[in-house]
C-alpha cells in the first residue's frame, strides 16, 4: 500500500500549525495587531517572515514622508504629529493586508492547480485515492501539499466517522481548509463517479472548462482592482500638488503686492485646518482603497443575500390593491400637512408637501420595480451555477431527479422556484410551460431559453440527451461568463469611485484656501494703499 513518508516535526510543522490557525475566523489576535510581536506572528501565520528591521524601516519612511508633506503645506508641528500618528496607527493594518493579499493569491492558485490536477489524474487513474496520490507527488511544498497528505492518511486508515465514508471525509479535510464551492463540486463528482462508475469524461471536461473561466475572471478582477488602487494613489498625489500649488501662487501674489510685515497665507488658521483635514482625508482614502484589494478570493460575497431574499418575498407577495391603498394613505398625510403649512408657515412650503404626496401615490410601484431589479440581478449570478450543477447531475439522472437533487446546493433565491418547478412537472410533465414559467415574474430571457433546452433534454430521453446537455452547458457557460464579467465591472467601478474622493477633498480645500487667501489679499491691498 502506498504511504506518505512521515515528516519530521520541526520548524516547518510549527509554521504549518500557524498557517492552520489563520483559517479560524476569530479576531482575538487582530485586536492587538498594533503590538509588533502580534503583527509578526500574524504575518508568520500567512507563511511569510516579517522582521523588526523591516517594520522600523517602514515606520521611518512613513515619518519622513509626512514630515516632507507637512513642510510642503507648512503645517504646524501639532498638526503634522496628529496626521503622522494616524498614519502609524493604520500602518500595521496595511502591512497585514499586504501579506494577506499574497496569501490569498497563493491559496487561490493552490486550489485551482489542485482541482485541475485531480481531474486529470482521475481521468487517468479512475479512483480518487490514486488521483490524490498522483496529485500529491506533482505538487510543490506548501500548505496544499500538507493538506492533501493529511487527506491521504485519513483515507488510508479507513475509519469513517459518518455514513459518507472515509473517502468523502478525507476530501472534506481539504474542503475545510479551502472553503470553495467549486472544490466541493469537483470532489462530489469524483466520489460519485467512483461509486457509480460509467463514463464521466464529459463531466470532467465541463468542470475543467468551468475552472479555467473562473480562474481567468478572478485574475482579471484582481488586476482591475490593482489598477484602480494605482489610480487612487496618483489621484492623491495630484490632489496634494494642486492644493499646495494654489497656496504658493497666492503667496507669490501677496509678496508682489506687499513686502512689509511677514503675513503668510499658510499661517492662517482656516488654511492650517483645511490642510490638516485634507491630509487626514488622503490617509483615509488610501486606507479605503487598500482595503478594497483585500478579501477572500475563494468565498463568495454573501453580504447582500438576506436583502435579496427580502426583495424576492416582496415581489412574490405583492398585492397591487393593498399596496396602492397604503400609498394613498401616505399621500393623504402629506396633503393634510400642506394645510397648516399654508396657514402658519409660507405658501412655498406647500409645494414640497404636494410633490411628496404625488410621489407617495406611486411609491409602491417604485419599490416593486427596485426589488424586482435586485432579484433579477441575483438570478443572473445564481442561475448559471445551478445549470452547471444540473448538467453534471444529468449525466446519471433524468431531469426530474436532477432538479430534486440540485435544490440542496442551489442558491436560496432559487429554492422556492425549484420546488414550484417540481410540482408543475409532476402535474404536467409533457407541457413546456411547466418549464418556461420558471421565474417568469422577473422576465429573464436567458433563463426562459435555458429552460426550453432543459425541456428538450427531458423529451429526448437517452438518445440525443448527451449532445443536448453539452450544448446546454456551452450556452450556460457563456451566460455565466458574461454575467460574472458584468458583476466584476460593477465591483471595479465601485473601487474606482474612491479615486474621486481626493478630487472632492481638493475642491473643498481650494475653496477654503481661496476664500481665506482672497480676504488676506484684500486686507493687504487696503493696508498698502492706505
C-alpha positions in Angstrom: 0.0 0.0 0.0 1.2 3.5 -0.9 2.3 5.5 2.1 3.4 9.1 2.6 6.8 9.5 4.2 6.5 10.8 7.8 7.7 14.4 8.0 9.9 15.3 11.0 8.4 17.7 13.4 10.4 20.9 13.5 10.3 24.4 12.2 8.2 23.6 9.2 5.5 21.8 11.3 5.3 24.9 13.5 4.8 27.1 10.5 2.1 24.7 9.2 0.3 24.9 12.5 0.4 28.7 12.4 -1.0 28.6 8.9 -3.8 26.4 10.0 -4.7 28.9 12.7 -5.3 31.6 10.0 -8.3 29.7 8.8 -10.1 30.2 12.1 -12.4 33.2 11.8 -11.5 34.6 15.2 -10.5 38.2 15.7 -8.7 37.6 19.0 -5.2 38.3 17.7 -6.3 41.1 15.5 -7.4 43.1 18.4 -3.7 43.6 19.4 -2.3 43.9 15.9 -0.6 47.2 16.9 1.6 45.2 19.1 4.7 44.5 16.9 5.0 40.9 18.2 1.4 40.1 17.3 1.8 41.6 13.9 4.9 39.5 13.4 3.0 36.4 14.4 0.1 37.2 12.1 2.4 37.7 9.1 4.2 34.5 10.0 0.8 32.7 10.1 0.3 33.7 6.5 3.5 31.8 5.7 5.9 34.7 5.4 8.7 36.1 7.5 8.5 39.6 8.9 11.4 41.2 10.7 11.7 44.1 13.2 14.2 45.8 10.9 11.6 45.9 8.1 8.9 47.3 10.4 11.3 50.0 11.7 12.3 51.0 8.1 8.5 51.2 7.2 7.9 53.5 10.2 10.9 55.6 9.4 9.8 56.0 5.7 6.3 57.0 6.8 7.6 59.6 9.2 9.9 61.1 6.6 7.0 61.1 4.1 4.7 63.0 6.4 7.4 65.3 7.6 8.1 66.3 3.9 4.3 66.7 3.3 4.0 68.8 6.4 6.9 71.0 5.3 5.3 71.3 1.8 2.0 72.5 3.4 3.9 74.5 6.1 1.8 72.8 8.8 2.4 73.4 12.4 4.0 70.6 14.3 0.9 69.7 16.3 -1.0 69.0 13.0 1.9 67.1 11.5 2.2 65.0 14.6 -1.6 64.1 14.6 -1.5 63.1 10.9 1.7 61.0 11.4 0.1 59.3 14.4 -3.0 58.4 12.4 -0.8 57.0 9.6 1.3 55.0 12.1 -2.0 53.6 13.6 -3.0 52.4 10.1 0.4 51.1 9.1 0.1 47.6 10.8 -3.2 47.1 9.1 -1.7 48.0 5.7 1.2 45.6 6.4 -1.1 42.7 7.4 -3.3 43.3 4.4 -0.3 43.3 2.0 0.8 39.8 3.3 -2.8 38.6 3.3 -3.2 39.5 -0.4 -0.2 37.4 -1.2 -1.6 34.6 1.0 -5.0 34.7 -0.7 -3.4 34.7 -4.2 -1.3 31.7 -3.2 -4.4 29.9 -1.8 -6.4 30.6 -5.0 -3.5 29.3 -7.1 -3.2 26.2 -4.9 -6.9 25.4 -5.2 -7.2 25.8 -9.0 -4.0 23.8 -9.6 -5.2 21.1 -7.3 -8.7 20.9 -8.9 -7.2 20.7 -12.4 -4.6 18.1 -11.4 -7.2 16.0 -9.6 -9.5 15.9 -12.6 -6.7 15.0 -15.0 -5.4 12.4 -12.6 -8.8 10.9 -12.1 -9.2 10.5 -15.9 -6.0 8.5 -15.8 -6.4 6.5 -12.6 -10.2 6.2 -12.3 -10.0 6.1 -8.5 -10.0 9.1 -6.1 -7.3 7.8 -3.8 -4.8 7.1 -6.6 -5.7 10.5 -8.1 -4.9 12.1 -4.7 -1.6 10.3 -4.5 -0.6 11.4 -8.0 -1.7 14.9 -7.2 0.4 14.9 -4.1 3.5 13.8 -6.0 3.0 16.6 -8.6 2.6 19.4 -6.0 5.3 21.7 -4.7 6.0 22.0 -1.0 3.3 24.1 0.7 0.1 24.2 2.6 -1.9 22.4 -0.1 0.5 19.5 -0.3 0.4 19.2 3.5 -3.4 19.2 3.5 -3.5 16.6 0.7 -1.1 14.5 2.7 -3.5 14.6 5.7 -6.4 13.6 3.4 -4.5 10.6 2.0 -3.6 9.4 5.5 -7.2 9.6 6.6 -8.4 7.8 3.5 -5.8 5.0 4.0 -6.8 4.5 7.7 -10.4 3.9 6.5 -12.0 4.8 9.8 -15.1 6.7 8.8 -17.0 8.8 11.4 -20.1 9.3 9.3 -22.2 7.5 6.7 -20.5 9.4 4.0 -17.5 7.1 4.2 -13.7 7.6 4.8 -13.0 8.8 1.3 -15.6 11.6 1.4 -14.4 12.6 4.9 -10.8 12.7 3.7 -11.8 15.1 0.9 -13.7 17.1 3.5 -10.3 17.8 5.2 -9.3 19.7 2.1 -12.6 21.5 1.8 -12.4 22.7 5.4 -9.0 24.2 4.7 -10.1 25.8 1.5 -13.7 26.9 1.6 -14.7 26.9 -2.0 -17.9 25.8 -3.7 -16.2 24.6 -6.9 -13.8 22.5 -4.9 -16.8 20.8 -3.2 -18.4 20.3 -6.7 -15.2 18.6 -8.0 -15.0 16.3 -5.0 -18.7 15.4 -5.3 -18.4 14.5 -8.9 -15.3 12.4 -8.4 -16.7 10.4 -5.4 -20.0 9.9 -7.3 -18.1 8.7 -10.4 -16.0 6.2 -8.5 -19.1 4.8 -6.7 -21.3 4.5 -9.8 -18.8 4.0 -12.5 -19.6 4.8 -16.1 -18.1 7.4 -18.5 -17.6 10.7 -16.7 -15.1 12.2 -19.2 -17.9 14.7 -20.3 -18.4 15.9 -16.7 -14.7 16.3 -16.1 -14.2 18.3 -19.3 -17.1 20.5 -18.3 -15.5 21.1 -14.9 -12.1 21.8 -16.4 -13.6 24.4 -18.7 -15.6 26.0 -15.9 -12.5 26.2 -13.7 -10.5 27.9 -16.5 -13.2 30.5 -17.0 -13.5 31.1 -13.2 -9.7 31.4 -12.9 -9.4 33.9 -15.7 -12.3 36.1 -14.3 -10.9 36.2 -10.8 -7.4 37.2 -12.0 -8.9 39.9 -14.3 -10.9 41.3 -11.4 -7.9 41.4 -9.1 -5.9 43.1 -11.9 -8.6 45.8 -12.3 -8.6 46.4 -8.5 -4.8 46.9 -8.6 -5.1 49.3 -11.4 -7.8 51.2 -9.5 -5.6 51.4 -6.4 -2.7 52.7 -8.5 -5.1 55.4 -10.0 -6.1 56.3 -6.5 -2.5 56.8 -5.4 -1.9 59.0 -8.4 -5.1 60.9 -7.6 -3.9 61.6 -4.1 -0.5 62.8 -5.3 -2.0 65.1 -7.9 -4.6 66.5 -5.4 -1.9 67.3 -2.9 0.2 69.1 -5.5 -2.8 71.1 -6.7 -3.8 72.1 -3.2 -0.2 73.2 -2.4 0.2 75.0 -5.7 -2.8 77.3 -5.2 -1.4 78.4 -1.8 2.1 79.0 -3.2 0.6 81.1 -6.1 -1.4 83.2 -3.7 1.7 83.6 -1.5 3.7 84.9 -4.5 0.9 87.3 -5.4 0.8 88.6 -1.9 4.6 89.1 -1.9 4.3 91.1 -5.1 1.7 93.4 -3.6 3.1 93.8 -0.1 6.7 93.1 1.0 6.3 94.5 4.5 5.5 92.6 7.7 5.5 88.8 7.2 1.9 87.9 6.7 1.8 84.3 5.3 -1.3 82.7 3.8 0.0 79.4 5.2 -0.3 80.6 8.7 -4.0 81.4 8.5 -6.0 79.2 10.9 -8.5 78.3 8.2 -5.7 77.2 5.8 -3.9 75.2 8.6 -7.1 73.4 9.5 -8.1 72.7 5.8 -4.6 71.3 5.1 -4.8 69.2 8.3 -8.3 67.8 7.3 -7.2 67.3 3.7 -4.2 65.1 4.7 -6.3 63.1 7.1 -8.8 62.5 4.3 -5.9 61.4 2.0 -4.8 58.8 4.6 -8.4 57.6 4.9 -8.7 57.4 1.1 -5.5 55.4 0.7 -6.6 53.1 3.5 -10.1 52.6 2.0 -8.6 51.9 -1.5 -6.1 49.4 0.0 -8.8 47.6 1.9 -10.7 47.1 -1.4 -7.8 44.9 -2.6 -8.1 42.6 0.5 -10.6 39.8 0.6 -11.1 36.0 0.3 -10.6 35.0 -3.4 -12.4 31.7 -2.9 -15.6 32.6 -1.0 -18.5 34.4 -2.5 -19.6 37.7 -1.0 -23.0 36.9 0.5 -23.5 40.1 2.4 -26.5 41.1 0.3 -28.2 37.7 0.3 -30.7 38.5 3.0 -31.7 41.7 1.3 -32.3 39.9 -2.0 -34.4 37.2 -0.3 -36.5 40.0 1.3 -36.9 41.6 -2.1 -37.9 38.2 -3.6 -40.6 37.8 -1.0 -41.9 41.3 -1.6 -42.3 40.7 -5.3 -43.9 37.3 -4.9 -46.3 38.5 -2.2 -47.0 41.9 -3.9 -50.7 42.9 -3.8 -51.4 45.8 -6.1 -54.7 46.8 -4.4 -53.3 46.6 -0.9 -50.1 48.4 -1.6 -52.0 51.1 -3.6 -54.2 51.7 -0.6 -51.2 52.2 1.7 -49.7 54.6 -0.8 -52.9 56.7 -0.8 -52.8 56.9 2.9 -49.2 58.1 2.9 -50.1 60.7 0.3 -53.1 61.9 2.4 -50.8 62.5 5.3 -48.7 65.0 3.3 -51.7 66.6 1.7 -53.2 67.2 5.2 -49.8 68.6 6.3 -49.9 71.1 3.4 -52.9 72.9 5.1 -51.1 74.1 8.3 -48.0 74.9 6.1 -50.2 77.2 4.0 -51.8 78.9 7.0 -48.9 79.3 9.5 -45.7 79.0 7.5 -45.5 80.1 3.9 -47.1 79.3 0.6 -43.9 77.9 -0.8 -43.9 75.2 1.9 -47.0 73.7 0.3 -45.1 72.8 -2.9 -42.8 70.2 -1.2 -45.8 68.6 0.5 -47.7 68.3 -2.7 -44.7 66.9 -4.5 -44.0 64.3 -1.8 -47.7 63.4 -1.8 -47.6 62.8 -5.5 -44.6 60.5 -5.1 -46.3 58.6 -2.3 -49.2 57.8 -4.6 -46.8 55.7 -6.8 -44.1 54.7 -4.3 -45.3 51.1 -4.2 -44.6 50.8 -7.9 -41.1 52.2 -7.4 -40.5 49.7 -4.6 -41.8 46.8 -6.6 -39.6 47.7 -9.6 -36.5 48.1 -7.4 -37.0 44.8 -5.7 -37.6 43.1 -9.0 -34.4 44.5 -10.4 -32.4 43.3 -7.4 -33.8 39.8 -7.7 -33.2 39.8 -11.4 -29.5 40.7 -10.9 -29.2 37.9 -8.3 -30.8 35.4 -10.6 -28.3 36.3 -13.3 -25.5 35.2 -11.0 -27.2 32.2 -9.3 -28.9 30.5 -12.3 -25.7 29.6 -14.3 -24.2 27.8 -11.3 -27.4 25.9 -10.8 -27.4 24.9 -14.5 -23.8 23.8 -14.3 -24.8 21.5 -11.4 -27.8 20.3 -13.4 -25.6 19.4 -16.3 -23.4 17.3 -14.1 -26.4 15.6 -12.4 -28.0 14.9 -15.8 -25.0 12.7 -16.7 -26.5 10.0 -14.5 -30.1 11.2 -13.7 -33.2 12.2 -15.6 -34.4 15.8 -15.5 -36.9 15.5 -12.6 -34.5 13.6 -10.3 -31.6 16.0 -11.2 -33.8 19.0 -10.3 -34.7 17.4 -7.0 -31.1 16.7 -6.1 -30.0 20.2 -7.1 -32.2 22.0 -4.6 -30.0 21.5 -1.6 -27.0 23.1 -3.3 -28.9 25.8 -5.2 -28.8 29.4 -4.1 -31.6 30.4 -1.6 -33.1 32.8 -4.1 -33.9 29.8 -6.4 -35.0 27.1 -4.0 -38.7 28.3 -3.8 -38.9 28.4 -7.6 -37.3 25.0 -8.0 -39.9 23.5 -5.6 -42.7 25.0 -7.7 -41.0 23.7 -10.8 -41.0 20.1 -9.5 -44.7 20.4 -8.6 -45.5 21.6 -12.1 -43.5 18.8 -13.8 -45.3 16.2 -11.6 -48.7 17.6 -12.7 -47.9 18.3 -16.4 -44.6 16.6 -17.3 -45.1 17.0 -21.1 -46.1 20.6 -21.0 -43.3 23.0 -22.0 -45.0 25.8 -19.9 -44.1 23.7 -16.8 -40.5 24.7 -17.5 -40.9 28.2 -19.1 -42.9 29.7 -16.2 -39.8 29.3 -14.1 -39.0 32.7 -12.6 -41.4 34.3 -15.1 -42.2 37.3 -12.8 -38.6 38.5 -13.2 -38.5 38.5 -17.0 -35.0 37.0 -17.6 -34.9 35.9 -21.3 -31.8 33.7 -20.9 -33.5 31.7 -18.1 -36.5 31.0 -20.4 -34.2 29.9 -23.2 -32.3 27.5 -20.9 -35.5 26.1 -19.5 -36.7 25.3 -23.1 -33.4 23.5 -23.7 -33.9 21.6 -20.4 -37.4 20.6 -21.6 -35.9 19.4 -24.8 -33.4 17.2 -22.8 -36.3 15.7 -20.8 -38.2 14.9 -24.1 -35.1 13.5 -25.9 -34.7 10.5 -23.5 -31.4 8.7 -23.8 -30.9 9.1 -27.5 -29.8 12.6 -28.0 -29.5 13.7 -24.4 -25.7 13.8 -24.1 -25.4 16.1 -27.1 -28.1 18.4 -25.8 -26.6 18.5 -22.4 -23.2 19.6 -23.9 -25.0 22.3 -25.9 -26.9 23.4 -22.8 -23.7 23.7 -20.8 -21.9 25.6 -23.5 -24.7 28.1 -23.6 -24.8 28.4 -19.8 -21.0 28.9 -19.6 -21.2 31.8 -22.0 -24.1 33.2 -20.0 -22.2 32.8 -16.7 -19.1 34.3 -18.1 -20.9 37.4 -19.4 -22.8 37.9 -16.1 -19.7 37.4 -14.0 -17.8 39.9 -16.1 -20.7 42.4 -15.7 -20.6 41.9 -11.9 -16.8 42.3 -11.9 -17.2 45.5 -13.8 -19.6 46.8 -11.1 -17.1 45.9 -8.4 -14.2 47.6 -10.2 -16.4 50.6 -10.8 -17.2 50.9 -7.1 -13.5 50.6 -6.4 -12.6 53.2 -9.0 -15.1 55.6 -7.4 -12.6 56.0 -4.5 -10.3 57.8 -6.9 -12.8 60.7 -6.9 -12.5 61.2 -3.2 -9.3 63.2 -3.4 -10.9 65.4 -6.1 -13.8 66.2 -3.8 -11.4 67.0 -1.0 -9.3 69.1 -3.3 -12.4 71.2 -4.3 -13.4 71.8 -0.7 -9.8 72.7 0.4 -9.2 75.0 -2.5 -12.5 76.8 -1.8 -11.4 77.4 1.8 -7.9 78.4 0.8 -9.0 80.7 -2.0 -11.6 82.4 0.3 -9.0 82.9 3.1 -6.3 84.0 0.7 -8.6 86.4 -1.1 -9.7 88.0 2.2 -6.0 88.3 3.1 -5.1 89.9 -0.2 -7.9 92.4 0.2 -6.6 93.4 3.6 -3.1 93.7 2.2 -4.3 95.9 -0.7 -6.2 98.1 1.7 -3.2 98.4 4.1 -0.9 99.1 1.2 -3.0 101.8 -0.4 -3.6 103.5 3.0 
